[in-house]
Amino acid sequence: MLFRKKDMLLIFPLVAAALLLLVWFTFRTADDCVAVVEVNGAVVGQYDLSTQTDTQILDLGGSYHVQLKLAPGEISFFHSDCPDQVCVRTGVLTKPGQTAVCLPARVSVEIQGEAEVDGVTG
């Protein structure tokens, strides 16, 4: 027999606690996320994502005509004329510590706030 009944009294609460923590950290959103937009190393805008109520397109212009999509709780690259489109395919930024960059246009977007974890891989 692999487990006894007394073993289950220890295993079940540990598994339940692990699942609860997984759900908590996966779906938790930070209250004070600020998206910082930089062009050529200079900050051109800071947007509080927790108070954002509508969706808007931010036109940064430039030689590659970069546009950002700002929505409640998120920001992303919406359009860029750069050749590789890596910035557009980066996806939506929603959590502190996430960053997206358009290297040809020299535009970066970083979400600042209280980070939930020390690092992210994958």
Secondary structure, 3 states (H helix, E strand, C coil): CCCCHHHHHHHHHHHHHHHHHHHHHHHCCCCCCEEEEEECCEEEEEEECCCCCCCEEEEEECCCCEEEEEECCEEEEEECCCCCCHHHHCCEECCCCCEEEECCCCEEEEEECCCCCCCCCC
